[in-house]
Amino acid sequence: MEATVNDIAKIMDGIAPPNLAESWDNVGLLVGRGTTAVKKMMIALDVSPEVVAQALEQNVQMIVTHHPVIFTPVKKMTDSIWQHKLLLDCAENKIAVYSAHTSLDSALGGVNDVLAEKLGLRQTEVLLPSAGGEAGLGRIGILPVALTLAKFAEKIKAVLKLERVAVGDAGSIVEKVALCGGAGADFIDEALAAGADTFVTGDVKYHAAQQAVFSGMNIIDATHQGTELPVINMLADRIALRLSAGGFRTQVLVAKERKILQYL
C-alpha cells in the first residue's frame, strides 16, 4: 500500500520529535494535505529551486527537508519572493513539504550524531542536553588517536567533501572535540566548559573565532551546509526502513544539492 502524507509525517515525528525543536523554530508539516497518497518522496537539506525542480521532474508527492522554508508568519504569498514562489510551485503541483530543523539537530541519531560519527569521535555525549537529558544540541567526544590541527582539518575536508575549511589555531593538539552542525558558534562557551580542545561548526564570525582561540580552543568552520549534508542520506535510509516495516511501497529519493558557496 502507499503511504499518505500523514503516515510519513508520523514517521518523521518519531525520528525527530517536534518537542525537541527550539521555541523559535518551525518544524513539521508546512505544506500539503495529510490524506494525499505518496508514491515518491524526496529528502533534501533545503527547499531550493534545484530541489523543487528535481521533485517536479521526478513526480514526487512529498519533500522532507532539514531547513524550513517558512520561519515567520506569512502575511502574503506571491511569486515575487523566491521562497514563496517555491511554496506556490509545491502547492500547485500537490507536493507536500515537511521540515525537521532543530528537532533533527537535537534528536539521537540526527545531524550531530551523524557528524560525530563521520569525524570518528568516540564516547560521544550531548553538549547541551534537552530537558529530558537524552538528546540535545551539539556533541562532544574523543578521537581514537590525537591529531595535529592541520591533519584533523584535512580529515574533515575529506569526509565532508569540502575544498576548504577555515581554521582558528589555539595551539592545541586535537583530541577532545565538540561539534554542532550548522551555525553553532553561540555554543563556544559551552564547548570550552566541557573541556573541548577543538570545536567544529559552521558560520563562524570573526569575534566568535577570537573567543575560541584566545580562550585556548581551536575552532574549525566546516560551513553550515557541509556539516549538515551528511544527515540527508542517513535520514533517507531511516525513512525507507520504516516505510518498508509498515508495509508501504513509497519510493524514497535523495535530492542532488550543490554547495551554495564555492571557492574561486
C-alpha positions in Angstrom: 0.0 0.0 0.0 1.0 3.6 -0.5 1.8 5.8 2.5 0.0 9.1 2.9 1.5 12.5 3.9 0.2 11.8 7.4 1.9 8.4 7.5 5.3 10.0 6.6 4.8 12.9 9.0 4.2 10.4 11.8 7.4 8.5 10.8 9.3 11.9 10.9 7.8 12.8 14.2 9.3 9.5 15.5 12.7 10.2 14.1 12.9 13.9 15.1 10.3 14.5 17.8 8.9 18.0 17.4 9.1 18.7 21.1 12.9 18.7 20.7 12.7 21.8 18.4 13.8 25.2 19.7 10.9 27.6 20.6 11.7 29.9 17.7 11.8 27.1 15.2 9.1 26.0 12.7 9.0 22.2 12.2 6.5 19.6 11.0 4.2 19.5 8.0 4.3 23.0 6.4 2.5 22.5 3.1 0.0 19.9 1.9 -3.0 17.7 2.6 -2.4 14.9 5.1 -4.5 12.4 3.2 -2.6 12.7 -0.1 -1.1 9.4 -1.2 2.7 9.4 -1.7 4.2 7.2 -4.3 7.5 9.0 -4.3 9.2 11.3 -1.8 12.4 13.3 -1.8 14.8 14.1 1.0 16.9 17.3 0.9 18.6 19.8 3.1 16.7 22.8 1.7 13.5 23.7 -0.2 15.6 25.3 -3.0 14.9 26.0 -6.7 17.1 23.0 -7.7 15.3 20.7 -5.2 11.8 21.7 -6.3 12.9 21.3 -10.0 14.0 17.7 -9.2 10.8 17.0 -7.3 8.7 18.1 -10.3 10.9 16.2 -12.8 10.7 13.0 -10.7 6.9 13.5 -10.0 7.2 13.2 -6.2 4.3 14.0 -3.9 6.3 15.0 -0.8 9.6 16.7 0.1 11.2 16.3 3.5 13.9 18.8 4.4 16.1 19.8 7.3 15.7 23.6 6.8 12.1 25.0 6.9 11.2 27.3 4.1 8.8 29.2 6.4 10.2 30.7 9.6 8.0 33.6 10.3 4.2 34.2 9.9 3.4 34.8 6.2 1.1 37.8 5.5 1.1 37.5 1.8 2.3 34.9 -0.7 3.3 35.9 -4.3 6.0 34.7 -6.8 7.9 38.0 -6.2 9.7 36.3 -3.3 11.7 33.2 -4.1 10.7 31.2 -1.1 7.0 31.9 -1.7 7.3 31.0 -5.3 8.7 27.6 -4.4 5.8 27.1 -1.9 3.3 28.1 -4.6 5.0 25.6 -7.0 4.7 22.9 -4.4 1.1 23.6 -3.6 0.0 23.9 -7.2 1.7 20.6 -8.0 0.3 18.9 -4.9 3.7 18.4 -3.3 3.7 18.3 0.5 6.6 19.7 2.5 7.7 18.5 5.9 10.7 20.1 7.7 12.7 18.8 10.7 15.1 21.5 11.7 16.4 21.8 15.3 14.3 18.7 16.2 16.7 16.8 13.9 19.7 18.6 15.3 18.8 17.5 18.8 17.5 14.0 18.1 19.5 11.0 18.9 20.9 9.7 15.5 20.3 13.1 14.0 22.5 15.8 12.5 25.1 16.0 15.3 25.4 12.2 15.9 25.9 11.6 12.1 28.6 14.4 12.1 30.3 12.9 15.1 30.4 9.5 13.5 31.8 11.0 10.3 34.6 12.6 12.2 35.4 9.4 14.1 34.5 10.6 17.6 34.1 8.0 20.4 32.5 8.2 23.8 30.2 10.8 22.4 27.9 12.9 24.7 25.4 15.6 24.2 26.9 19.1 24.5 23.7 20.9 25.5 21.2 18.4 26.9 17.5 19.0 26.3 15.0 19.0 29.2 14.8 15.2 29.1 18.6 14.8 29.1 18.7 12.1 26.5 19.0 14.4 23.5 20.0 17.9 22.8 22.2 20.2 20.6 25.8 19.6 19.8 28.0 16.6 20.7 31.4 16.2 22.3 33.7 13.1 22.0 37.2 11.8 21.8 39.3 11.0 18.8 40.8 7.5 19.0 44.2 9.0 18.1 45.2 12.6 18.8 45.9 14.7 15.7 47.5 18.0 14.8 45.0 20.6 13.9 46.3 20.5 10.3 45.7 16.8 10.0 42.3 17.0 11.6 41.3 19.7 9.2 42.4 17.5 6.3 40.3 14.7 7.7 37.3 17.0 7.9 37.7 18.1 4.3 38.0 14.5 3.1 34.9 13.1 5.0 32.7 16.1 4.3 33.9 16.5 0.7 34.9 20.2 1.2 37.5 22.1 -0.8 38.5 24.3 2.2 37.7 24.8 5.9 38.5 27.9 8.0 40.7 27.2 11.0 41.4 29.1 14.1 44.6 27.7 15.7 44.9 27.9 19.5 48.0 25.7 19.5 46.2 22.7 21.0 46.5 19.1 19.8 43.1 17.8 18.7 41.7 15.0 20.9 38.5 16.1 22.7 36.3 17.6 20.0 33.0 19.4 20.4 30.8 20.0 17.4 27.5 21.5 16.3 26.2 21.1 12.8 25.0 24.2 11.1 25.5 27.5 12.9 26.8 26.6 16.4 29.2 29.4 17.3 26.8 30.5 20.0 27.9 27.4 21.9 31.6 28.2 22.1 31.4 28.8 25.9 29.6 25.5 26.4 32.3 23.7 24.4 35.0 25.4 26.5 33.3 24.5 29.7 33.1 20.9 28.6 36.8 20.8 28.2 37.0 20.6 24.4 40.3 21.4 22.8 38.6 21.9 19.4 35.2 23.0 18.2 33.7 22.2 14.8 30.8 24.1 13.4 29.7 26.5 10.6 29.0 30.2 10.0 31.8 31.3 12.4 32.2 35.1 12.6 35.4 36.9 13.5 34.7 37.7 17.1 33.4 34.2 17.8 36.7 32.8 16.4 38.6 35.2 18.7 36.6 34.0 21.7 37.5 30.4 21.0 41.2 30.9 20.0 42.1 33.3 22.8 40.4 31.0 25.3 42.7 28.2 24.2 40.3 26.2 21.9 40.9 25.5 18.2 37.9 26.2 16.0 37.1 24.9 12.6 34.4 26.4 10.3 33.4 23.5 8.1 30.5 25.5 6.7 26.8 25.4 7.6 25.9 23.2 4.6 28.9 21.0 4.8 28.3 20.0 8.4 24.6 19.2 7.8 24.5 17.5 4.5 25.7 14.1 5.8 22.4 13.6 7.7 20.4 13.5 4.5 21.4 10.1 3.3 21.0 8.7 6.8 17.5 10.2 7.0 16.5 8.7 3.7 17.7 5.3 4.8 15.8 5.5 8.1 12.6 6.7 6.4 12.8 3.9 3.8 13.3 1.2 6.5 10.3 2.5 8.5 8.1 2.6 5.4 9.1 -0.9 4.5 8.4 -2.1 8.0 5.0 -0.6 7.8 4.2 -2.3 4.6 4.3 0.9 2.5 5.6 0.9 -1.1 6.7 4.6 -1.2 10.0 5.2 -3.1 12.5 7.5 -1.2 14.8 9.7 -3.4 17.7 11.9 -2.3 18.0 15.3 -4.0 21.2 16.4 -5.6 22.3 19.7 -3.9 25.3 21.7 -5.0 27.4 23.6 -2.5 25.9 27.0 -2.3 29.2 28.7 -1.5 32.1 28.0 -3.9 35.8 28.9 -3.5 37.3 30.6 -6.6 
